[in-house]
Amino acid sequence: MESKDRIAAANALVGWFNSQEIGPADAKAIMSKVLAKLMVPTRPTLPHELDAIIDSFELQLVHDINDRIYHVRRK
C-alpha cells in the first residue's frame, strides 16, 4: 500500500470514529485492542520475535507522531 493510500485509510478511520461520536480516549482504547490483535501472531512465538514486532511498531509510531507534529506546526 502506498503512503497516500495509508493516509486516506487513516483519515477514513478517523472520520468513522467521529461519525460514531467515539471520543479520543475511547478511540485510542479501541485501536490499542486492534493493534494487539494484529501484532500478536496466532501461533506461539519466541520472546525475541514478539520483541521485534513491538520494536518495529514503536519505531513506526514515533515516526508517525513526529510527522504529525511537523505538519500541525507548519499550519
C-alpha positions in Angstrom: 0.0 0.0 0.0 1.3 3.4 -0.9 1.7 6.2 1.6 -1.1 8.3 0.1 -3.4 5.2 0.4 -2.4 4.7 4.1 -3.1 8.4 4.8 -6.5 8.1 3.1 -7.4 5.0 5.1 -6.3 6.6 8.3 -8.4 9.7 7.6 -11.4 7.5 6.7 -11.0 5.7 10.1 -10.8 8.9 12.0 -13.9 10.1 10.1 -15.7 6.9 11.1 -14.8 7.4 14.8 -16.1 11.0 14.5 -19.3 9.9 12.8 -20.0 7.4 15.5 -19.2 10.1 18.1 -16.4 8.0 19.6 -14.2 10.3 21.7 -10.4 10.3 21.5 -9.9 8.3 24.7 -12.3 5.5 23.6 -10.8 5.6 20.0 -7.3 5.1 21.5 -8.5 2.2 23.6 -10.2 0.6 20.6 -7.2 1.0 18.4 -5.0 -0.5 21.2 -7.1 -3.6 21.2 -7.0 -3.8 17.4 -3.2 -3.4 17.3 -2.7 -6.1 20.0 -4.8 -8.4 17.9 -2.8 -7.6 14.7 0.6 -7.7 16.4 0.4 -10.9 18.3 0.6 -13.9 16.0 -2.0 -16.7 16.4 0.9 -19.2 16.7 3.2 -19.3 19.7 6.3 -17.1 19.3 9.6 -16.8 20.9 10.1 -13.8 23.1 12.6 -12.2 20.7 10.1 -12.5 17.9 7.4 -10.6 19.8 10.1 -8.0 20.9 10.9 -7.4 17.2 7.2 -6.9 16.4 6.8 -4.4 19.2 10.1 -2.6 18.4 9.1 -2.2 14.8 5.7 -0.9 15.7 7.1 1.6 18.2 9.6 2.9 15.7 6.8 3.5 13.2 4.6 5.1 15.9 7.4 7.6 16.8 8.0 8.4 13.1 4.2 9.0 12.6 4.0 11.2 15.7 7.0 13.3 14.6 5.5 13.6 11.1 2.1 14.7 12.5 3.8 17.2 14.9 5.7 18.6 11.9 2.6 19.0 9.8 0.5 20.5 12.6 3.2 23.1 13.4 3.5 24.1 9.8 -0.1 25.2 9.5 
